[in-house]
Amino acid sequence: MLEEHIISSTEYWKLASKIQNEFYKPINSYKTSVFLCGADINKKDKIRYQVSQALSTGWNSYMYDLIFPEDIFDELLYNTRGKDLLSLENLLAESIDVILLIPESPGSFSEFGAFANDENLRKKLICIVDQKYKKDKSFINQGPLKLVRKANKDSIIYIDPQLIFRHVRDIQASIRKIKKVSTKKTEKINLLQLDNFLLPAIYLLEPISKENLIKLVEAVISDSANSFQITTTALTIMTKKKFVELTHVGYKLTGTGIKHYFSLKKTSSRIKIQDETTALDDLRLEILNLKLRNKKLKI
């Protein structure tokens, strides 16, 4: 493990900035972050599951960064150290391109009402509705759906759940339109995309302690209280996804984590970030030289 006396505080700051600017920022810029709400994601008969599969397995699935609210906010319920995070509304407004919501469960009805009533989030909201409810005189149709339609006429998509593959292009088209006017802050490190910062950090420095990962996060968010909280939450989520594992010497990427890291680096010929992300591979060689030969780190 790279101990504190091997990498100085100044080098940690430079290293964190390099990861932020040469991996996190370009990845966060070209990917469309989609906050996908609806019924339990494990229920395969529900629309939410089918939409998640359609967006994560298609030929252009690399363009989407799907984020599930239960992955993030369930963890926060068990983490009370440090000061509170920003409210859910502010976090989404700053870090998400699109909120894709399927009102098909009691929880999603509540989320729909909250998001539709927030002026900033309403502009990011796409609602996918079973077409059999299109003419219902319900609270959903008369309340939240009406508000969302006023904000963006392309934000309501009626579908036949049995033929969802026919509606995928309509969903993707609506996502693209909202992405064009997105107010997401692509350079800012936030909880919802922190794994895109921690993955390259662990790739470069593994095995690395939680304390040193917190130092890296603190260097780019300048907030020691929140750095502990969001790093702890992100590592728990990444462990559940089997991207990382905690060993007796620190955190390491799993086979799944390495595969996911390299999938993030894959870019089409239309996305000009390859030179930026491959720079981290050169940096990894420098760090290996530091570990094995005690050579000075050039960053």
C-alpha positions, -999 to 999 in steps of 0.1 A, spaced: 0 0 0 11 35 -7 16 50 28 11 86 36 49 93 38 54 80 2 28 103 -14 28 138 0 -3 159 7 6 181 -23 8 150 -45 -25 138 -33 -41 171 -43 -24 170 -78 -34 134 -83 -70 141 -73 -71 170 -97 -57 149 -125 -83 122 -120 -110 148 -119 -99 167 -150 -87 137 -172 -113 111 -163 -143 122 -142 -150 154 -161 -148 141 -197 -168 109 -187 -194 130 -169 -197 153 -198 -204 128 -226 -225 104 -206 -262 113 -200 -270 107 -164 -304 93 -160 -321 91 -125 -345 62 -131 -375 60 -107 -404 36 -105 -413 2 -91 -388 -22 -75 -360 -27 -101 -361 -65 -93 -396 -69 -105 -391 -79 -141 -427 -75 -151 -426 -38 -143 -419 -10 -168 -390 3 -149 -370 -29 -152 -378 -32 -189 -367 4 -195 -335 -1 -176 -327 -32 -197 -334 -13 -229 -311 16 -220 -283 -5 -206 -280 -32 -233 -286 -13 -266 -258 -4 -291 -256 31 -276 -259 20 -240 -224 35 -233 -240 69 -235 -262 64 -204 -252 65 -168 -282 49 -151 -286 59 -114 -312 42 -91 -324 62 -61 -324 32 -38 -287 26 -44 -279 61 -31 -304 71 -5 -309 38 13 -272 40 23 -276 76 36 -301 65 62 -274 46 80 -247 72 77 -250 101 102 -214 112 107 -205 147 94 -229 174 83 -259 167 63 -257 164 25 -275 188 2 -311 182 -1 -322 156 -27 -337 184 -49 -304 204 -51 -284 172 -56 -305 162 -85 -306 197 -100 -268 199 -101 -258 164 -110 -285 148 -132 -294 153 -169 -327 136 -169 -352 122 -143 -369 93 -160 -400 84 -139 -425 56 -143 -455 61 -119 -463 24 -111 -458 21 -74 -468 41 -42 -432 53 -38 -430 65 -74 -463 84 -70 -447 104 -41 -415 110 -61 -436 122 -91 -455 147 -70 -423 161 -54 -403 164 -87 -432 179 -107 -437 206 -81 -400 216 -82 -395 241 -110 -359 231 -116 -365 193 -116 -397 196 -137 -375 207 -167 -355 175 -164 -385 151 -159 -397 125 -184 -427 105 -174 -435 71 -189 -471 62 -185 -491 31 -194 -513 41 -223 -544 26 -207 -544 54 -182 -541 82 -208 -577 94 -205 -583 87 -168 -596 116 -147 -571 109 -120 -550 130 -97 -518 120 -116 -533 132 -149 -549 164 -136 -520 173 -113 -483 163 -119 -487 153 -155 -503 186 -164 -475 205 -148 -448 184 -166 -465 188 -199 -465 226 -196 -428 225 -189 -420 203 -219 -445 187 -243 -420 159 -250 -419 149 -214 -449 126 -214 -446 92 -232 -475 68 -233 -465 32 -239 -478 -3 -242 -459 -22 -215 -461 -54 -236 -444 -37 -266 -419 -15 -248 -392 -22 -275 -413 -1 -299 -411 29 -276 -373 29 -269 -365 54 -297 -391 78 -284 -376 76 -249 -341 81 -262 -352 111 -284 -368 128 -254 -337 121 -233 -316 138 -260 -338 169 -261 -335 174 -224 -298 167 -224 -293 196 -248 -306 221 -223 -292 203 -192 -279 224 -163 -258 195 -149 -224 206 -135 -201 182 -152 -169 192 -134 -183 190 -99 -176 159 -79 -209 147 -64 -223 116 -47 -243 104 -76 -213 100 -99 -186 95 -73 -179 60 -85 -166 75 -117 -139 92 -96 -132 64 -72 -128 37 -98 -98 53 -115 -84 63 -81 -84 27 -69 -71 15 -103 -41 38 -100 -33 33 -63 -46 -2 -53 -45 -14 -27 -55 18 -10 -70 25 24 -104 42 29 -86 70 47 -65 78 16 -95 76 -7 -112 101 16 -81 124 12 -85 123 -25 -122 131 -24 -116 159 1 -90 174 -22 -115 179 -50 -146 188 -29 -128 209 -2 -152 197 25 -137 173 51 -171 165 67 -189 156 35 -158 138 21 -161 111 48 -199 107 43 -200 105 5 -169 84 2 -182 59 28 -216 58 10 -200 54 -25 -177 26 -13 -206 7 2 -226 9 -30 -195 -1 -51 -189 -31 -29 -226 -42 -33 -222 -39 -71 -190 -60 -68 -168 -32 -83 -145 -32 -53 -134 -54 -25 -119 -46 9 -88 -67 16 -65 -67 46 -43 -42 28 -69 -19 14 -95 -15 -14 -89 -32 -48 -109 -34 -80 -126 -67 -86 -128 -83 -120 -162 -67 -125 -148 -34 -114 -118 -35 -138 -142 -44 -166 -165 -15 -157 -135 9 -155 -124 0 -190 -159 1 -203 -160 38 -192 -129 44 -212 -144 30 -243 -154 58 -266 -168 60 -301 -150 78 -328 -174 107 -323 -163 113 -287 -129 129 -285 -117 121 -250 -95 91 -256 -62 110 -252 -74 124 -219 -85 91 -203 -55 71 -216 -32 96 -198 -42 78 -166 -25 46 -178 8 64 -181 3 77 -146 -3 42 -133 31 32 -147 47 62 -128 30 51 -96 43 15 -101 78 30 -105 72 49 -72 62 18 -54 89 -5 -68 118 18 -74 110 48 -52 111 71 -83 96 106 -79 60 110 -90 57 132 -120 23 150 -117 
